[in-house]
Amino acid sequence: EIKTKQDREITEEWALVTEEKEPVFDAPPFTDISEERLQWVLDMTDKNPQVWGRSAEQQGKSTADAIRDDAEEIIEAASDAFQKSSAALARELEDVAFR
């Protein structure tokens, strides 16, 4: 989590400097992506709670635990995507620095 926070801060600082000249990213910020995805999970449980309940029962978990596990997987996937983006951003910064 600390690494993700540091990556986000570095990205935001870099974006402030470079986006004055031209926009670099048109995707929503990392935090918006995870909130969107989490909201999607919650919406899905609202639309069809029986499916979540059956799935949880089959796994021997409560519905809340099943939802929590799914949310954790989504957050993990979002974090991985952000880290890959940070690595790509670092390569781009190196390219710019050596021009």
Rosetta blueprint (number, residue, H / E / L):
1 E L
2 I H
3 K H
4 T H
5 K H
6 Q H
7 D H
8 R H
9 E H
10 I H
11 T H
12 E H
13 E H
14 W H
15 A H
16 L H
17 V H
18 T H
19 E L
20 E L
21 K L
22 E L
23 P L
24 V L
25 F L
26 D L
27 A L
28 P L
29 P L
30 F H
31 T H
32 D H
33 I H
34 S H
35 E H
36 E H
37 R H
38 L H
39 Q H
40 W H
41 V H
42 L H
43 D H
44 M H
45 T H
46 D H
47 K H
48 N L
49 P H
50 Q H
51 V H
52 W H
53 G H
54 R H
55 S H
56 A H
57 E H
58 Q H
59 Q H
60 G L
61 K L
62 S L
63 T H
64 A H
65 D H
66 A H
67 I H
68 R H
69 D H
70 D H
71 A H
72 E H
73 E H
74 I H
75 I H
76 E H
77 A H
78 A H
79 S H
80 D H
81 A H
82 F H
83 Q H
84 K H
85 S H
86 S H
87 A H
88 A H
89 L H
90 A H
91 R H
92 E H
93 L H
94 E H
95 D H
96 V H
97 A H
98 F L
99 R L
